[in-house]
Amino acid sequence: MSNHQYVVIVGCGQTGSRLANRLSVMGHSVVVIDQRRDAFAALGAEFSGFCLEGDGTDKACLDQAKISQADLVVAVTREDTVNMMVAQVTRHLWHIPRVVARVFHPALAAFCRKLGLETICPADTAADAVLRLAGLDGGPAGVGDGR
Amino acid sequence: MNILITGGGKPLQFLCRRFLAKSCRVTIVDQDPEECGRLSRQLRATVVLGDGTNPLILDEAGVREADVVLAATPHDADNLIICQLATRCFSVPHVVAVVNDPENETTFRDLGVNAFSATRVIAGLIEQRTAFQEITNLIPLGEGRVIVTELRLRDDMPAVYRSLSELDLPPDVLVACLVREGRAMIPRGGTELLPGDQVMVISLPENHGPALRAITGERNEWDRA
């Protein structure tokens, strides 16, 4: 992402705020949406984007975030289903070119990928990282998701 | 018929009773232990304590055998994912979401999930029922795309002592049946309407108001608002 990007981040928790700070420092335009106003306290002084208090699944809220202009939407609220809904709405109804959903539950994450959405599952990511560190990478993915 | 419902609460309890009375097998999945206890004491339903958005819980609750899945939790995002899981992972033939935010009705449909908003249905019924005094019954069919209205004719209405063909009815409206002195009849163009007749009118929602206005002469309070 060397060129300038317009990024909408839904959820200003640990991941959302860190991502917002870093994108902002890189010079990208960032809008962060969260239902709780105090969540924005996690944004650092280096953050120069916009904060929007609201529900990321709500059409009016997405409109206000000028979602139609977004190059990238990242759904990282604490609720898996909210992230999956935001991702589907922005990908399929607003036709945003890149949409990423974080899904904690591995079985749901597998389903999210099946829906054709770019999915990050922290448990899978961590397991992959451990295997890589141990020099055991290349093992089958999705085995530990209980299916 | 096997019905799997996610969510709890009073309205759902009444809904379950109805399904059970029609000898459906009902399974309820709810996250709240207290609500699950209540439901299992009061209903002849299988109650599963767990998160309905978890595919493993759905599987355990027997979703593969379900003919119908009804997602009616208080969280619309959960309802969306439950419906999608039921359809795509478990091949459930009939899947419906009850959305909390009426705006999500179209969002869900655009994403391929059958949804209706109880709020919108109730608001619509109240509007239609209170708009005209003489309506005795009103049934939306085909997900509200067709409305059957039953009303009783008074002698001060413009439609009485006139034949059906003389009525100034808008298009897509049918006076399908009338009950006169306890006898049902299918009217024809030449049938004269009389005071006391109970008429069954079938209409599209957009012509519901104009049709009733043409028959009763009443003005719809809601149209003016």
Boltz contact constraints between the chains, C-beta under 6 A:
constraints:
  - contact:
      token1: [A, 57]
      token2: [B, 77]
      max_distance: 6.0
  - contact:
      token1: [A, 81]
      token2: [B, 53]
      max_distance: 6.0
  - contact:
      token1: [A, 81]
      token2: [B, 77]
      max_distance: 6.0
  - contact:
      token1: [A, 81]
      token2: [B, 78]
      max_distance: 6.0
  - contact:
      token1: [A, 81]
      token2: [B, 81]
      max_distance: 6.0
  - contact:
      token1: [A, 82]
      token2: [B, 77]
      max_distance: 6.0
  - contact:
      token1: [A, 84]
      token2: [B, 81]
      max_distance: 6.0
  - contact:
      token1: [A, 85]
      token2: [B, 77]
      max_distance: 6.0
  - contact:
      token1: [A, 85]
      token2: [B, 80]
      max_distance: 6.0
  - contact:
      token1: [A, 88]
      token2: [B, 111]
      max_distance: 6.0
  - contact:
      token1: [A, 93]
      token2: [B, 110]
      max_distance: 6.0
  - contact:
      token1: [A, 107]
      token2: [B, 55]
      max_distance: 6.0
  - contact:
      token1: [A, 107]
      token2: [B, 56]
      max_distance: 6.0
  - contact:
      token1: [A, 146]
      token2: [B, 56]
      max_distance: 6.0
